[in-house]
Amino acid sequence: MTALVRPAEGRMIGGVCAALARRFGTSATTMRVIFLVSCLLPGPQFLLYLALWFLLPSENSARTAW
């Protein structure tokens, strides 16, 4: 597993689904479909996405930190 950072390439909106896909070894498209299907269920999915967008560092900023 890799570090949980939002990638610089392959983003659609914020890069959260791409980051989760990279972390868990799936495709970004699969993770986006899972997210969209989960939005049909009741729960705070959209708020969680926004929180991860805000909290996860970007790959560019993570590189400069090291």
N, CA and C atoms as an extended XYZ file, in Angstrom:
198
Properties=species:S:1:pos:R:3:atomname:S:1:resname:S:1:resid:I:1 pbc="F F F"
N         0.838       -1.181        0.000 N   MET     1
C         0.000        0.000        0.000 CA  MET     1
C         0.878        1.237        0.000 C   MET     1
N         0.395        2.251       -0.667 N   THR     2
C         1.148        3.494       -0.751 CA  THR     2
C         0.581        4.510        0.229 C   THR     2
N         1.275        5.622        0.355 N   ALA     3
C         0.804        6.686        1.245 CA  ALA     3
C        -0.485        7.276        0.697 C   ALA     3
N        -1.305        7.763        1.577 N   LEU     4
C        -2.591        8.329        1.189 CA  LEU     4
C        -2.419        9.811        0.897 C   LEU     4
N        -2.124       10.125       -0.350 N   VAL     5
C        -1.998       11.507       -0.822 CA  VAL     5
C        -2.783       11.639       -2.112 C   VAL     5
N        -3.299       12.836       -2.357 N   ARG     6
C        -4.044       13.090       -3.586 CA  ARG     6
C        -3.054       13.227       -4.742 C   ARG     6
N        -3.179       12.420       -5.799 N   PRO     7
C        -2.209       12.450       -6.894 CA  PRO     7
C        -2.298       13.739       -7.702 C   PRO     7
N        -1.183       14.107       -8.303 N   ALA     8
C        -1.151       15.303       -9.135 CA  ALA     8
C        -1.831       15.049      -10.479 C   ALA     8
N        -1.786       13.817      -10.960 N   GLU     9
C        -2.401       13.455      -12.237 CA  GLU     9
C        -3.514       12.444      -11.995 C   GLU     9
N        -4.515       12.479      -12.857 N   GLY    10
C        -5.615       11.527      -12.750 CA  GLY    10
C        -6.760       12.020      -11.883 C   GLY    10
N        -6.741       13.282      -11.521 N   ARG    11
C        -7.830       13.838      -10.712 CA  ARG    11
C        -9.025       14.146      -11.592 C   ARG    11
N       -10.202       14.017      -11.014 N   MET    12
C       -11.403       14.486      -11.694 CA  MET    12
C       -11.857       15.784      -11.029 C   MET    12
N       -12.061       15.756       -9.737 N   ILE    13
C       -12.451       16.965       -9.006 CA  ILE    13
C       -11.368       17.283       -7.996 C   ILE    13
N       -11.297       16.513       -6.934 N   GLY    14
C       -10.317       16.795       -5.897 CA  GLY    14
C        -9.212       15.769       -5.780 C   GLY    14
N        -9.385       14.640       -6.425 N   GLY    15
C        -8.380       13.600       -6.362 CA  GLY    15
C        -8.556       12.615       -5.225 C   GLY    15
N        -9.664       12.713       -4.504 N   VAL    16
C        -9.890       11.833       -3.360 CA  VAL    16
C       -10.106       10.397       -3.821 C   VAL    16
N       -10.938       10.186       -4.819 N   CYS    17
C       -11.186        8.819       -5.311 CA  CYS    17
C        -9.920        8.235       -5.922 C   CYS    17
N        -9.142        9.046       -6.626 N   ALA    18
C        -7.890        8.566       -7.201 CA  ALA    18
C        -6.904        8.186       -6.101 C   ALA    18
N        -6.870        8.953       -5.021 N   ALA    19
C        -5.983        8.644       -3.898 CA  ALA    19
C        -6.401        7.347       -3.215 C   ALA    19
N        -7.691        7.171       -2.992 N   LEU    20
C        -8.183        5.945       -2.365 CA  LEU    20
C        -7.950        4.736       -3.270 C   LEU    20
N        -8.126        4.908       -4.576 N   ALA    21
C        -7.894        3.813       -5.513 CA  ALA    21
C        -6.431        3.407       -5.514 C   ALA    21
N        -5.547        4.382       -5.504 N   ARG    22
C        -4.114        4.070       -5.474 CA  ARG    22
C        -3.748        3.376       -4.175 C   ARG    22
N        -4.327        3.821       -3.072 N   ARG    23
C        -4.021        3.247       -1.762 CA  ARG    23
C        -4.448        1.792       -1.660 C   ARG    23
N        -5.631        1.475       -2.199 N   PHE    24
C        -6.178        0.122       -2.061 CA  PHE    24
C        -5.973       -0.742       -3.296 C   PHE    24
N        -5.259       -0.242       -4.301 N   GLY    25
C        -4.897       -1.050       -5.449 CA  GLY    25
C        -6.014       -1.331       -6.431 C   GLY    25
N        -6.965       -0.430       -6.559 N   THR    26
C        -8.033       -0.576       -7.548 CA  THR    26
C        -7.909        0.549       -8.567 C   THR    26
N        -8.767        0.526       -9.563 N   SER    27
C        -8.741        1.609      -10.547 CA  SER    27
C        -9.534        2.797      -10.012 C   SER    27
N        -9.185        3.968      -10.497 N   ALA    28
C        -9.881        5.181      -10.065 CA  ALA    28
C       -11.335        5.157      -10.514 C   ALA    28
N       -11.592        4.579      -11.682 N   THR    29
C       -12.965        4.490      -12.180 CA  THR    29
C       -13.821        3.636      -11.253 C   THR    29
N       -13.276        2.533      -10.795 N   THR    30
C       -14.005        1.669       -9.864 CA  THR    30
C       -14.325        2.412       -8.579 C   THR    30
N       -13.356        3.144       -8.068 N   MET    31
C       -13.581        3.884       -6.822 CA  MET    31
C       -14.622        4.981       -7.014 C   MET    31
N       -14.621        5.619       -8.169 N   ARG    32
C       -15.621        6.664       -8.452 CA  ARG    32
C       -17.021        6.069       -8.552 C   ARG    32
N       -17.136        4.902       -9.168 N   VAL    33
C       -18.438        4.239       -9.268 CA  VAL    33
C       -18.930        3.840       -7.880 C   VAL    33
N       -18.036        3.313       -7.064 N   ILE    34
C       -18.411        2.946       -5.687 CA  ILE    34
C       -18.892        4.173       -4.931 C   ILE    34
N       -18.197        5.300       -5.102 N   PHE    35
C       -18.615        6.524       -4.419 CA  PHE    35
C       -19.992        6.981       -4.905 C   PHE    35
N       -20.206        6.971       -6.218 N   LEU    36
C       -21.502        7.406       -6.754 CA  LEU    36
C       -22.639        6.507       -6.293 C   LEU    36
N       -22.412        5.207       -6.266 N   VAL    37
C       -23.443        4.280       -5.789 CA  VAL    37
C       -23.694        4.494       -4.300 C   VAL    37
N       -22.636        4.762       -3.540 N   SER    38
C       -22.823        4.984       -2.104 CA  SER    38
C       -23.609        6.261       -1.822 C   SER    38
N       -23.580        7.208       -2.754 N   CYS    39
C       -24.357        8.443       -2.567 CA  CYS    39
C       -25.863        8.183       -2.630 C   CYS    39
N       -26.265        7.054       -3.189 N   LEU    40
C       -27.683        6.695       -3.209 CA  LEU    40
C       -28.171        6.231       -1.840 C   LEU    40
N       -27.248        5.841       -0.981 N   LEU    41
C       -27.580        5.399        0.365 CA  LEU    41
C       -27.552        6.590        1.320 C   LEU    41
N       -28.333        6.527        2.380 N   PRO    42
C       -28.284        7.622        3.341 CA  PRO    42
C       -26.959        7.615        4.099 C   PRO    42
N       -26.446        8.791        4.341 N   GLY    43
C       -25.197        8.898        5.082 CA  GLY    43
C       -24.403       10.130        4.672 C   GLY    43
N       -23.295       10.346        5.326 N   PRO    44
C       -22.514       11.567        5.102 CA  PRO    44
C       -21.401       11.404        4.055 C   PRO    44
N       -21.661       10.685        2.962 N   GLN    45
C       -20.620       10.409        1.980 CA  GLN    45
C       -20.044       11.696        1.385 C   GLN    45
N       -20.892       12.622        1.027 N   PHE    46
C       -20.423       13.856        0.404 CA  PHE    46
C       -19.599       14.676        1.391 C   PHE    46
N       -20.026       14.717        2.651 N   LEU    47
C       -19.255       15.449        3.660 CA  LEU    47
C       -17.912       14.787        3.921 C   LEU    47
N       -17.881       13.455        3.884 N   LEU    48
C       -16.628       12.733        4.044 CA  LEU    48
C       -15.682       13.027        2.881 C   LEU    48
N       -16.223       13.086        1.665 N   TYR    49
C       -15.407       13.423        0.499 CA  TYR    49
C       -14.794       14.814        0.670 C   TYR    49
N       -15.607       15.774        1.076 N   LEU    50
C       -15.095       17.136        1.279 CA  LEU    50
C       -14.036       17.185        2.380 C   LEU    50
N       -14.254       16.436        3.452 N   ALA    51
C       -13.278       16.400        4.543 CA  ALA    51
C       -11.955       15.789        4.076 C   ALA    51
N       -12.026       14.705        3.307 N   LEU    52
C       -10.798       14.087        2.792 CA  LEU    52
C       -10.103       15.008        1.800 C   LEU    52
N       -10.865       15.736        1.008 N   TRP    53
C       -10.282       16.682        0.060 CA  TRP    53
C        -9.491       17.747        0.818 C   TRP    53
N       -10.027       18.174        1.913 N   PHE    54
C        -9.372       19.204        2.719 CA  PHE    54
C        -8.195       18.642        3.523 C   PHE    54
N        -8.332       17.429        4.057 N   LEU    55
C        -7.331       16.880        4.965 CA  LEU    55
C        -6.173       16.148        4.284 C   LEU    55
N        -6.419       15.513        3.141 N   LEU    56
C        -5.355       14.769        2.472 CA  LEU    56
C        -4.398       15.737        1.780 C   LEU    56
N        -3.118       15.551        1.975 N   PRO    57
C        -2.166       16.435        1.289 CA  PRO    57
C        -2.090       16.101       -0.197 C   PRO    57
N        -1.793       17.106       -0.984 N   SER    58
C        -1.576       16.894       -2.404 CA  SER    58
C        -0.222       16.243       -2.610 C   SER    58
N        -0.089       15.477       -3.666 N   GLU    59
C         1.164       14.786       -3.932 CA  GLU    59
C         2.309       15.789       -4.105 C   GLU    59
N         2.035       16.935       -4.692 N   ASN    60
C         3.059       17.949       -4.884 CA  ASN    60
C         3.552       18.513       -3.551 C   ASN    60
N         2.641       18.795       -2.625 N   SER    61
C         3.039       19.336       -1.335 CA  SER    61
C         3.701       18.269       -0.458 C   SER    61
N         3.312       17.009       -0.649 N   ALA    62
C         3.925       15.927        0.118 CA  ALA    62
C         5.372       15.716       -0.316 C   ALA    62
N         5.662       15.916       -1.591 N   ARG    63
C         7.037       15.775       -2.075 CA  ARG    63
C         7.931       16.872       -1.528 C   ARG    63
N         7.423       18.087       -1.458 N   THR    64
C         8.245       19.195       -0.958 CA  THR    64
C         8.458       19.118        0.537 C   THR    64
N         7.577       18.411        1.251 N   ALA    65
C         7.714       18.293        2.699 CA  ALA    65
C         8.874       17.378        3.067 C   ALA    65
N         9.224       16.434        2.196 N   TRP    66
C        10.321       15.508        2.481 CA  TRP    66
C        11.560       16.143        2.019 C   TRP    66
